[in-house]
Amino acid sequence: MDTKDMVVLLIAFIVYIILLIFVFAPIYAVVWRFVKNRTPVRGTNWYMRFYEAKKENDREYEEYLKWAAKRGYKPIIKKRN
């Protein structure tokens, strides 16, 4: 392998990087946006399930406080985040 072959390979590598950046990256971004917009939003659904479970736990705790107050028990203190 002489200098001419190394220069040709270096130029080919630079052209490959340019193609990756200016041709395939925008195509990938468009395809990714298309796929992302047509699939369920998992993050929001997970957060809503977490939020609903937390609200349910708070409701149960409020009911427990009422139950303990009626029976004269000292309630267990729940730490709030």
C-alpha positions as CSV (number, residue, x, y, z in Angstrom):
1,M,0.0,0.0,0.0
2,D,1.6,3.2,-1.1
3,T,0.8,6.9,-0.4
4,K,-1.7,7.2,-3.2
5,D,-3.9,4.3,-1.8
6,M,-3.7,5.8,1.7
7,V,-4.9,9.2,0.4
8,V,-7.8,7.6,-1.5
9,L,-8.8,5.7,1.6
10,L,-8.6,8.8,3.7
11,I,-10.8,10.7,1.2
12,A,-13.3,7.8,1.1
13,F,-13.5,7.8,4.9
14,I,-14.1,11.6,5.0
15,V,-16.8,11.3,2.3
16,Y,-18.4,8.4,4.4
17,I,-18.5,10.6,7.5
18,I,-20.0,13.5,5.5
19,L,-22.7,11.1,4.1
20,L,-23.5,9.9,7.6
21,I,-23.9,13.4,8.9
22,F,-25.7,15.1,6.0
23,V,-27.7,12.3,4.4
24,F,-28.4,9.5,6.7
25,A,-28.8,11.5,9.9
26,P,-31.8,13.6,8.6
27,I,-33.4,10.5,7.1
28,Y,-33.0,8.7,10.4
29,A,-34.5,11.7,12.2
30,V,-37.5,11.8,9.9
31,V,-38.1,8.1,10.2
32,W,-37.6,8.2,14.0
33,R,-40.1,11.1,14.3
34,F,-42.6,9.2,12.2
35,V,-42.3,6.0,14.3
36,K,-42.3,7.9,17.6
37,N,-45.5,9.9,16.7
38,R,-47.4,6.7,15.8
39,T,-46.6,4.6,18.9
40,P,-48.2,4.9,22.3
41,V,-46.6,7.4,24.7
42,R,-45.2,5.0,27.2
43,G,-43.5,7.6,29.4
44,T,-46.7,9.6,30.0
45,N,-48.8,6.5,30.6
46,W,-46.3,5.1,33.1
47,Y,-46.2,8.5,34.9
48,M,-50.0,8.6,35.0
49,R,-50.2,5.1,36.5
50,F,-47.6,6.0,39.1
51,Y,-49.5,9.2,39.9
52,E,-52.9,7.4,40.2
53,A,-51.3,4.8,42.5
54,K,-49.9,7.5,44.7
55,K,-53.3,9.2,44.9
56,E,-54.8,5.9,45.8
57,N,-52.2,5.4,48.6
58,D,-53.0,8.9,49.9
59,R,-56.7,8.1,49.9
60,E,-56.1,4.9,51.8
61,Y,-53.9,6.8,54.3
62,E,-56.6,9.4,54.9
63,E,-59.2,6.6,55.5
64,Y,-56.7,5.0,58.0
65,L,-56.3,8.3,59.8
66,K,-60.1,8.6,60.2
67,W,-60.3,5.0,61.4
68,A,-57.6,5.5,63.9
69,A,-59.1,8.7,65.2
70,K,-62.5,7.0,65.7
71,R,-60.9,4.1,67.7
72,G,-58.5,6.3,69.8
73,Y,-55.4,4.8,68.2
74,K,-52.3,6.8,67.7
75,P,-51.8,6.8,63.9
76,I,-48.6,5.8,62.2
77,I,-47.0,9.0,60.7
78,K,-46.5,8.7,57.0
79,K,-43.4,10.5,55.7
80,R,-44.2,12.8,52.8
81,N,-41.7,13.3,50.0
